[in-house]
Amino acid sequence: QVQLVESGGGLVQAGGSLRLSCAASGRISSINDMSWYRQAPGTQRDLVAVITSAGSINYADSVKGRFTISRDNAKNTVFLQMNSLKPEDTAVYYCAAHICTVVRCQWYWGLGTQVTVSS
């Protein structure tokens, strides 16, 4: 069984920084794309950033220049460094990864971590 566990959320003032981590564990053969999504109350879940196994990266326009996604393949972990945070960044942040086991390849999701940015 595969699990994704996020950490690093919290309360921060506007202009501050937070670093999110997401570690994958279980019977993992390989990990392809790793990504971060976020969902504010009453809105849909939106893609924030994605990084492929080859290191290609894409960001949502709203976070370009402020957020940085990275991964540690040896530790099956993806990070999201968030700088210059704004109140509109307040949301639950979810980690998602396309993971292959010996049985199948599929997307797995974490339970989310709350990020609150005060003005």
C-alpha positions as CSV (number, residue, x, y, z in Angstrom):
1,Q,0.0,0.0,0.0
2,V,1.3,3.5,-0.9
3,Q,0.9,6.5,1.3
4,L,1.6,10.2,0.8
5,V,2.1,12.3,3.9
6,E,2.3,16.1,3.7
7,S,3.9,18.4,6.4
8,G,4.9,22.0,6.8
9,G,1.7,23.8,6.7
10,G,0.7,26.5,9.2
11,L,-0.2,30.1,9.8
12,V,2.1,32.8,8.4
13,Q,1.8,36.6,7.8
14,A,1.6,38.0,4.3
15,G,5.1,38.2,2.8
16,G,6.3,35.3,4.8
17,S,7.5,31.8,3.7
18,L,6.6,28.2,4.3
19,R,8.1,25.0,3.0
20,L,5.9,22.0,2.4
21,S,7.1,18.4,2.2
22,C,5.4,15.3,1.0
23,A,6.9,11.9,1.5
24,A,5.8,8.7,-0.3
25,S,6.1,5.4,1.3
26,G,5.1,1.8,0.6
27,R,5.9,-0.8,-2.0
28,I,7.0,1.7,-4.6
29,S,8.7,0.6,-7.9
30,S,9.0,4.1,-9.4
31,I,7.5,7.6,-9.2
32,N,6.7,9.6,-12.2
33,D,5.1,13.1,-11.9
34,M,4.9,14.7,-8.4
35,S,2.7,17.7,-7.9
36,W,1.0,20.1,-5.5
37,Y,-2.6,21.1,-5.7
38,R,-4.6,23.5,-3.5
39,Q,-8.2,24.0,-2.6
40,A,-9.7,27.1,-0.9
41,P,-13.2,26.8,0.7
42,G,-15.9,26.8,-1.9
43,T,-13.5,26.4,-4.8
44,Q,-12.2,23.6,-7.0
45,R,-8.9,21.9,-6.4
46,D,-6.3,23.6,-8.7
47,L,-2.8,22.6,-9.8
48,V,-0.1,24.6,-8.2
49,A,3.1,23.0,-9.5
50,V,4.3,19.7,-11.1
51,I,7.7,18.2,-11.5
52,T,8.4,15.2,-13.7
53,S,10.9,12.4,-13.0
54,A,13.2,14.1,-15.4
55,G,13.0,17.4,-13.6
56,S,10.7,19.3,-15.9
57,I,8.6,21.8,-14.0
58,N,5.4,23.7,-14.6
59,Y,3.7,26.3,-12.3
60,A,0.3,27.9,-12.1
61,D,0.6,31.5,-13.3
62,S,-0.5,32.7,-9.9
63,V,2.5,31.3,-8.1
64,K,5.3,31.8,-10.8
65,G,8.3,33.6,-9.3
66,R,7.2,33.0,-5.7
67,F,6.9,29.2,-5.3
68,T,9.5,26.5,-6.1
69,I,8.9,22.8,-6.5
70,S,11.7,20.3,-6.1
71,R,12.1,16.6,-5.3
72,D,14.5,14.2,-3.7
73,N,14.2,11.0,-5.6
74,A,16.3,9.0,-3.1
75,K,13.8,9.9,-0.4
76,N,10.6,9.7,-2.6
77,T,9.9,13.3,-1.4
78,V,8.6,16.4,-3.1
79,F,8.9,19.9,-1.7
80,L,7.1,23.2,-2.2
81,Q,9.0,26.3,-1.1
82,M,6.5,29.2,-0.9
83,N,7.8,32.7,-0.6
84,S,6.1,36.1,-0.7
85,L,2.9,34.5,0.5
86,K,-0.3,36.3,0.0
87,P,-3.7,36.0,1.7
88,E,-5.1,34.5,-1.5
89,D,-2.6,31.6,-1.1
90,T,-4.7,30.4,1.8
91,A,-5.9,26.9,1.1
92,V,-5.5,23.2,1.9
93,Y,-2.5,22.0,-0.1
94,Y,-2.5,18.5,-1.4
95,C,0.4,16.4,-2.7
96,A,-0.3,14.0,-5.6
97,A,2.1,11.6,-7.3
98,H,1.9,9.1,-10.1
99,I,3.4,6.0,-8.6
100,C,4.1,2.5,-9.9
101,T,4.0,-0.6,-7.8
102,V,4.5,-4.1,-9.0
103,V,0.7,-4.3,-9.6
104,R,-0.1,-1.0,-11.3
105,C,0.6,2.7,-11.9
106,Q,-1.8,5.2,-10.6
107,W,-2.2,8.6,-8.9
108,Y,-2.1,8.8,-5.2
109,W,-3.1,11.7,-3.0
110,G,-2.2,12.9,0.4
111,L,-4.7,14.1,3.0
112,G,-3.6,17.7,2.7
113,T,-2.1,20.4,4.9
114,Q,-3.6,23.7,5.8
115,V,-1.8,26.9,4.8
116,T,-3.2,30.1,6.2
117,V,-1.8,33.5,5.2
118,S,-2.9,36.5,7.3
119,S,-3.0,40.0,6.0
